[in-house]
Amino acid sequence: TVVLGQESFLADLSRAFFRPLASGQAEDRLRNVFVISGPAGSGRHTLAAQMAAALVCSAQPQLRPCGRCSHCRKAAGGIHPDITVIAGSGGKPITVDQVRALRTDAYVRPNEAERKVYLLERADRMNASAQNAMLKLLEDGPAYAVFFLLAENGSALLPTVRSRCETLELAPVSPAQAEEWLAKAFPGRTAEEIRRAALECQGILGRAAALLEGGQE
């Protein structure tokens, strides 16, 4: 389990996971299954999107995600053919049938990039049958396929699933860190507004941003 502070998680992640890509040891050190856990507003979707972009990016390994190549631009626009978001319909959890379709798709080689990336929303709400249906894929899936299980509560996943994953837990930041980040992100707000949001957000930057944006996510 790796605990990442929200403000610096991308830099921490680059050092921990993606920089080895430049050394030729990447295949031995880069895991294929990740659980990204944290409360709403903690940045797990931002982190997953950045990791997905880095995995399909065509720049030099130490520069990924570069944000400029065609792969990064497609990832940012949500149209990359090798990045798939899987979510239950109508707010419901992912079903067994969706997992089976995912398994079939995973064995089709990537369209454009070197890897295929799958982001599974609310993975902690999947029932035991759906989670068990994933086990074979998590154990013996193709080397080019990478899976991100997004969860508010990573411990709600079955132990057999968690044991096959690298867990990235997003931790709250301090009020001082939140205030510093918010001051940069919202330069038009007063110091008092920034301070109040930093104190009320309980260390969750997305929550603080929503407060300053009038309650919108």
Buried (B, 14 or more C-beta within 10 A) or exposed (E): EEEBBBBEBBEBBBEBBBBBBEEEEBEEEBEBBBBBBBBEBBBBBBBBBBBBBBBBBBBEBEBBBBBEBEBBBBBBEEEBEBBBBBBBEEEEBBBBEBBBEBBEEBEEEBEEBEBBBBBBBBBBBBEEEBBBBBBEBBEEBBEBBBBBBBBBEBEBBBEBBBEBBBBBBBEBBEBEBBBBBBBEEBEEBEEEBBBBBBEEBBBBBBBBBBBBEEEEE
